[in-house]
Amino acid sequence: MRGIENLAPRIRRVGSVRLPKLIAIAVMTLLATHHSLCADSTPRVILNTSKAGPRTVESLTESAILRDYKFAWVNLEAALESNSTAPLSGLFAGTAGAWLNDAVASQRRNGLTSRYLNQSHNVAAVFYAPEGDMIELHDTADYDLQILDGSKTIHDEHVVVHYVVLMTPGADRWVVRQLQSVPEF
């Protein structure tokens, strides 16, 4: 105890800056950095479950699906931009997981990376299984796609893509099992 008492006056000051002020500066810096990194990369996702059937989607389930689908796209973007499957956090399985692993491996082999910028997803639930073990979504995704070779952009376009998505509940989240682009709904 005596050692802590002797150390306390020294901890309270770092140079001429008091510890609470130093902590406040550090927290503000971290928050500003987090905000600037996340502001452009968070996809906008709107989920409409009003026409799902034959079962009605409960509000807690709707919130979980919205959260996990949005998080899946954040992780998909991170995986393709970093050429690593580490960011995927188990949110993709089945054919969606296989496709994404293949896409990352292909990019890595060719020295390319992809960016999905300014994402906007208009998602409609069209089927919710009676047992609650599967939901089919139709996603009209609108984003800017950039393909880079090192730091050089070799392709840049605005795209609108229609996806049929199948999600199933996992232990603690909803998992994307199929993510297939289609010409239209």
N, C-alpha and C positions, 0 to 999 in steps of 0.2 A: 504494500500500500504506500509506503513512504516513497518508493521510486516513482509511482504514478503522480503523487502530489508534487514532486519536484519537476516532473516532465510537463505537467499541465500548463504552467505559464509559458513554456516554450512552444507548445502546440498551438496555443491561442494566437500566436503571431508568426507569420511567415514573412520575413523581411519586414516591410512597413505595412503589410496587408493583414487584417484580422482574418481568422479562420472562417467565420460565417460569410464574410464578403468573398473570400476565395472560393468557398463552396458554391455560393450563388452564381459567381462568374462561370465556374465549371459546369453547373447544371444548365445555365442559359446557353452556353456554347454547345453542349450536347443536344439540347432541344432544338436549337437552330439548325445544327447539322442534320439531325434526324428529319426535321420538317423539310429541309431543302432536298434531301435524298428521296423522301417518300412522296413529295407533292406531285411530281411528274410521273411516278411509276405506279400509282395506285389505280387500278382499273375502276371505272364506274360500271356498276352492275345493277340493273333493275330487274327484279323477278316478279312475274305475274303468275299467281297460282290459281286464279279464279276459274279457269276452264279445265283444270286437272280433274281427272276422274279415273276410275269409278269411285275412288276414295277422296275425301276432302283433305287437303294438306293443313295440318294443325299449325298454329302460329309459331310454336317453338321449333317445329320441324322446318318451317319456311325460313326462319331466322338462321338455323344451322346450315341449311342448304345454301342460302345466300352467302353466308360467311365462308363456307368451305369452297364454294365455286369461285368466289373472288380470290381467295387465298391460293387456289389451284392455279389461276392465271398469273398471279404474282410469282409463284414458284416456277411455272412453265417459262415465263419470261427470264427469270434469273438463271434457270438451267441452260437455256439456249444462248444467253448472253455470256455465260461463264464457261460453257462447254463442259459442264459437270452435272451429274444427276444428284449430287448432294443436296441441293435446295429443294428437291421434290417432296421430302417429308412424308412419304407414303400416301400422297394424295392421288396418285395415279396407279391403277392396277389393270390387269387384263390387257386388252388390245391397246388401250390408251397408254398404259405404261410401256408396253413393248414399242409402240410407235415413237414415244418420246425418247426412250433409251436409244433407239436406232437413229433418230434425228440428231441427238447429241453426239453419238459416235461418228456419224457421217460428217457433221460439221468439223469435228476434231480432226478427222482424217484429211479433210480438205483445207484446213487452216482458216475456216470461216466462223463467224458468229452472227447471231440474229438479235434484233431488238424489236420489241412490240411496244410502240409508243402511243400515247393518247388513246388508250383502250376504252371503248364503250361497248357494253354488252346489254342487249335487250333480250331478256330470257323469259320464255313462257313454258310453264309446266303443262305438258299435254297428256301425261299418263302417270298416275300414282297407283301402284299396285295395291290391291285390297289388303294384303298382309303388311304393307308399309316397308317392304324390303327392296324396292326399286322405284326410281322416278325417271321419266324421260323428259328431257328439256329440249326446246328448240331455241338456239342462241343466234341472234343476228349480231355478229361482232363487227365492230367498226374500229380500225386502228391503222397506224402508220407502221409499215414493215420496212426495216432497214437490214440489209445484209452487208456485213463488213468482212474485208480481207485484211486482217491485222487492224490498223486504225483507219484504213481507207474504206469509205462507203462505196460499194460497187453496185448496189441496187437500193432504191428508195421509192416506195409507192404507198399510196393510201388505198386500203382494201376494205371491202365489205364481204364477209364470209358467213355463210349459214352453216351452223354445226348442229348435228343431232348428238345429244349427250345422254349417256346413261350413267346414273349415280346410284350407289348402294351404300347403306349405312355400314360403318366399320365400328370398331370398339369405342372410339371417341370422336369420330367425324364421318362425314359423308365422303365417299371416294369416287373419283371419276373412273369409270370402267371402259367407256367408249367415248371418243371425241372424233366424230367423222364429219368432214365437210361434205355438203350436198349443194347442188346447184340452186335449189329453192325449196320452200316448204309447201 
